[in-house]
Amino acid sequence: MSRKSKPKSRIHKLAVDSIKRIDYLCDQKFKTMTNRTFTMIKPDATEKGHTGGILQMINKAGYRIVAMKMTHLSKEKAGEFYAVHKERPFYQELVDFMSRGPITAAILEKENAVEDFRKLIGATNPANAEEGTIRKIYAASVGENAIHGSDSDENAAIEGAFFFSKLEQF
């Protein structure tokens, strides 16, 4: 009797069904990821007590928070997160700044999340940011610009995974 003609066991059927379900969930997670972005409320905004106000603006803009935590980055972890800038002249200053106090990291979900969030936070230089944006309201300078926002879907996924396991994302 060939293998193909043997009846499938109940365990085999359950395993196949489980694999199909996992594939489906992974597909759904991938589809959702294109509607997610990563943000980090930086130490300057945290020190000034602006975390609540910034989160309120994020909520009013229609974002759903799928993961969030407050943490204090070590110099090593800040260096890892900003490794892409390692050869830039501002790298060490950035690492020192990002490790000087607590940050709030979050993964946000909404249609067109990355592009819309970039508009909500405004230009890196608050002097050039549009009225009503987070940086126009809360940032002090280019160096202390209150908030980080991912610049692409790919970076949003990478940056979110830096701070959150899959178990911490809802």
Buried (B, 14 or more C-beta within 10 A) or exposed (E): EEEEEEEEEEEEEEEEEEEEEEEEEEEEEEEEBBBBBBBBBBBBBBEEEBBEBBBEBBEEBEBBBBBBEEEBBEEEBBBEBBEEBEEEEEBBEBBEBBBBBBBBBBBBBBEEBBEBBBEBBBBBEBEEBEEEBBBBBBBEEBBBBBBBBBBEBEBBBBBBEEBBEEEEBE
